[in-house]
């Protein structure tokens, strides 16, 4: 790194320890432990990219390319007055970064701001990014080539370089942000599912959190994830011992999540030219919601979600819990539903009264008013047709 010019000798009064982290390809990453420095660094409010919003735009994409910037953070120089603050100590002496290091709490925001200023002038909705991973998704090969030419020219003008070994051009399907996307579908990356399936039984709270963190990244594919994982999440509470006392419900939760994730669940990518259907249900312990679309092959799941009821919410009447499921489901999938007509399906007929604001208590009236900005209709369906949302709400019973 010294020969590359990304670090230089330092006599700074600051000093952070170093950490060597193994990357997924087996190589080592040199990092500085900036936890103490981060406590005094001002927060940067730059919004981070929204992964779900990116996936939502891919339903009609037939050609995909992924461009990975080489050591992205290192392509941003540090201000001279800030270099001493990045100093770190090694057995060979003290050094400081000349480029933006990994580990500073503002690094992600600064890089996102740079990428936004880089890509915005192109005014091409087919080009998007998540930190240093750029995605080009188009319907035609001609448009794809046009976007790639404009992107590479922009990168050249900004003196930013890509890593050839991590770039994939003109694919029908490819891996992006831990998911396989393409052909109108999205599913978890196969390697990640194998890793989850082979994870040993956790023995500490930290290991449980690690499992839930990895599995939770793919919760959109698992109906009732929150309720299934409840015995595991309860074991991570502060009141529980650090050394886990393993129980049968915890084993059932672990096995169930592994099975559900290893069966390669698939969701349809949303097509915003087709109306959405939201199915909701409530039980005595939880709420469930499924976002569906018929893109020509019958109703298929776009996303699902579940939520455990708070103690006070469990005391609501049946109609109140059902209405809460509707309001929560609409808010959960608001980015998909706002500004477009959609249908809410539930197996509880009194929900139809919400359309006419016929609710007689304040709570129902407040929820009915909260739905006013949305263009929806409510349809009562038989319970046998609402199996998915019903399972989401009842999976912990």
Secondary structure as GFF3:
##gff-version 3
##sequence-region A 1 397
A	DSSP	beta_strand	7	9	.	.	.	ID=ss1
A	DSSP	beta_strand	18	22	.	.	.	ID=ss2
A	DSSP	beta_strand	28	32	.	.	.	ID=ss3
A	DSSP	alpha_helix	35	38	.	.	.	ID=ss4
A	DSSP	alpha_helix	51	56	.	.	.	ID=ss5
A	DSSP	beta_strand	63	68	.	.	.	ID=ss6
A	DSSP	three_ten_helix	72	75	.	.	.	ID=ss7
A	DSSP	three_ten_helix	80	86	.	.	.	ID=ss8
A	DSSP	beta_strand	88	90	.	.	.	ID=ss9
A	DSSP	beta_strand	93	97	.	.	.	ID=ss10
A	DSSP	alpha_helix	107	120	.	.	.	ID=ss11
A	DSSP	beta_strand	127	130	.	.	.	ID=ss12
A	DSSP	beta_strand	133	138	.	.	.	ID=ss13
A	DSSP	alpha_helix	141	157	.	.	.	ID=ss14
A	DSSP	three_ten_helix	164	166	.	.	.	ID=ss15
A	DSSP	beta_strand	168	171	.	.	.	ID=ss16
A	DSSP	beta_strand	173	176	.	.	.	ID=ss17
A	DSSP	beta_strand	179	182	.	.	.	ID=ss18
A	DSSP	beta_strand	185	188	.	.	.	ID=ss19
A	DSSP	alpha_helix	190	198	.	.	.	ID=ss20
A	DSSP	alpha_helix	205	216	.	.	.	ID=ss21
A	DSSP	three_ten_helix	219	221	.	.	.	ID=ss22
A	DSSP	alpha_helix	225	228	.	.	.	ID=ss23
A	DSSP	alpha_helix	230	234	.	.	.	ID=ss24
A	DSSP	alpha_helix	248	262	.	.	.	ID=ss25
A	DSSP	beta_strand	266	268	.	.	.	ID=ss26
A	DSSP	beta_strand	276	282	.	.	.	ID=ss27
A	DSSP	beta_strand	286	294	.	.	.	ID=ss28
A	DSSP	beta_strand	299	308	.	.	.	ID=ss29
A	DSSP	three_ten_helix	313	315	.	.	.	ID=ss30
A	DSSP	alpha_helix	318	332	.	.	.	ID=ss31
A	DSSP	alpha_helix	334	337	.	.	.	ID=ss32
A	DSSP	beta_strand	342	346	.	.	.	ID=ss33
A	DSSP	three_ten_helix	349	356	.	.	.	ID=ss34
A	DSSP	alpha_helix	362	370	.	.	.	ID=ss35
A	DSSP	beta_strand	376	380	.	.	.	ID=ss36
A	DSSP	three_ten_helix	383	385	.	.	.	ID=ss37
A	DSSP	alpha_helix	387	394	.	.	.	ID=ss38
###
